[in-house]
Amino acid sequence: MAKTATLTTRKADASRRRLVADRQALMRTFIRPESDAGRQSLVKYMEQILFGLHDFLKNHVGITEEIGLKALAERFTDTRISEHPEKKLEQVIADLIERIAPHAVNVASPYFVGHMTSAIPYFMVHLKTIVAALNQNIVKIETSKLLSIVEKQVLAKIHRLVFQKNEAFYRDHVQNAHTALGCFVEDGTLANYTALWVARNRMLKPTGDFPGVERGGMAAALNAYGIDRCVVLVTRFGHFSIHKAAGLLGLGNANVLAVDADARGRMDPRALEGMLEALRTSKERIRVMAVVGIAGTTETGAVDPLDRLAEICKTHGIHFHVDAAWGGPTLMSEKYRHLLAGIEQADSVTIDGHKQFYMPMTCGMVFFKDPFMLDAVAYYARYVNRPGSVDLGIRSISGSREANSLILDSALKIMGSKGYALLIEHGIETARAFAREIAQRPLFELVTPPVLNILTYRLCPPELKEKLRNVPPEEARRAARTLNTLNITLQRLQRQAGKSFVSRTTLAGTGPVPEGKVVLRCVIMNPMTTLDILKTILDEQESLYRNHLA
Ligand SMILES: Cc1ncc(COP(=O)(O)O)c(C=O)c1O
């Protein structure tokens, strides 16, 4: 046994020794294989990747293998870069498939319903490969040419889905070098950032000697405009990227103020009006930079009353941003697009490609109703991005970036809006059926019914449910805390069992304890997730409760 091990080690050592960094071998990796043999090996590697990873997805229904993060981390502690090549590509790919992938999370499993990351259509892998192979850089036309043109067209398609302007409008702007209907960014975070960046620069624009906030900075801007602070208004369900943006933009994230929401987590328009009035009459000189409405909150999937919020913002002349990072693609469903009514009145809208457009990680987009708005963040450079050029880097937080629009454009062609609508409708309708199932089971309580395809619920055994209702406040608080602990433990046990995954969050401001209500959160976007699968997940939770927690 020991002899075999030594032999294997020696063989491995010998093969490692054979690999030497060599200029000619290196050069070959930059040239497309011309020979039949070379071509075959390239195809073989692609097969290895596509089928090897596919087998991983097939064989690992659960979340991860049973090995803790700490133990895994111990395997990855060597911090030296090997001087000479360690492995050939074939070995590296095999290693990735056999040693890395099994410890990744099988987000494609239909039992993985806890997050906004899910299975993607398989053709996305092909499209992503094409993007990598072309390796265009969208920052400027000189490194992307047609791909920048394609990007403008895709932006116009999604802009049209959201804002529904007329044909003449899109004819004017689709390929107009002087205007921008939106831009691609890395993710929803940067999309929200871009929208607020534009809102800030437009509000604190140049005036008199003041060159504008982008040039003069926040302190000078507040001084020039005679204000003490700028605030952004959103409910407490706003994604934390709004807070990050406020920090980065120099507002200070304490100036993101929470507008009250109703029991379903939607912004209360009267509370918004009340807050605007309070700010207007406050002793401090406060300017509202933007109101953010959400179309699909991260935690519960709630949709704010966008039409009412749009009206209020219009009356007060405030930038209205809609964070539709999650819910945006619902617009493709004729059946459910009314859930986002009012989004077309927004000044700016965030939509993520890697969420309900089912694109591979990552793709954020932000759209502006007014095609000149992005001018507020335009930057030029002498060697690229010259005024008047089509260079898309002019109006973008990103510098170099990949041609993600090619993936979205191709996916739209492959699926059609009807194809996407089928996915969206499946999510919404399965979530509704699941909510009915939860409501029927005595051990559970539905906390936030789905508007889109996200819902929250919790384990709530009848005896504790009773205690929440008909007992003195102190006892109710104790019961609420017990319930919170039960749900935290349940979620952990299920995750550790590795067969399925729901996530967990705490809904602040609900229930008798100040720390809020711990709930289980389900996001249903995988078309393979059926009601039967969701019932199995509930069955598993019931048996975990009976065997470990009751
Ligand atoms: C409503 C909402 N906005 C913004 C984001 C941020 O998106 P990303 O994680 O792509 O930065 C998320 C992410 O979950 C979200 O749910």
The ligand as an SDF file (V2000), in Angstrom:
LIG
                    3D

 16 16  0  0  0  0  0  0  0  0999 V2000
  -34.0830   44.3170   -5.5750 C   0  0  0  0  0  0  0  0  0  0  0  0
  -32.6010   44.1540   -5.7510 C   0  0  0  0  0  0  0  0  0  0  0  0
  -31.8710   45.2050   -6.1550 N   0  0  0  0  0  0  0  0  0  0  0  0
  -30.5480   45.1180   -6.3210 C   0  0  0  0  0  0  0  0  0  0  0  0
  -29.8790   43.9380   -6.0960 C   0  0  0  0  0  0  0  0  0  0  0  0
  -28.3980   43.8900   -6.2800 C   0  0  0  0  0  0  0  0  0  0  0  0
  -28.0760   43.0400   -7.3250 O   0  0  0  0  0  0  0  0  0  0  0  0
  -26.6110   42.4320   -7.4900 P   0  0  0  0  0  0  0  0  0  0  0  0
  -26.4850   41.3640   -6.4500 O   0  0  0  0  0  0  0  0  0  0  0  0
  -26.6300   41.9200   -8.8810 O   0  0  0  0  0  0  0  0  0  0  0  0
  -25.6400   43.5210   -7.2900 O   0  0  0  0  0  0  0  0  0  0  0  0
  -30.5950   42.8140   -5.6740 C   0  0  0  0  0  0  0  0  0  0  0  0
  -29.9150   41.5660   -5.3990 C   0  0  0  0  0  0  0  0  0  0  0  0
  -30.4250   40.6330   -4.8800 O   0  0  0  0  0  0  0  0  0  0  0  0
  -31.9910   42.9290   -5.4960 C   0  0  0  0  0  0  0  0  0  0  0  0
  -32.7300   41.9020   -5.0790 O   0  0  0  0  0  0  0  0  0  0  0  0
  1  2  1  0
  2  3  1  0
  2 15  2  0
  3  4  2  0
  4  5  1  0
  5  6  1  0
  5 12  2  0
  6  7  1  0
  7  8  1  0
  8  9  2  0
  8 10  1  0
  8 11  1  0
 12 13  1  0
 12 15  1  0
 13 14  2  0
 15 16  1  0
M  END
$$$$
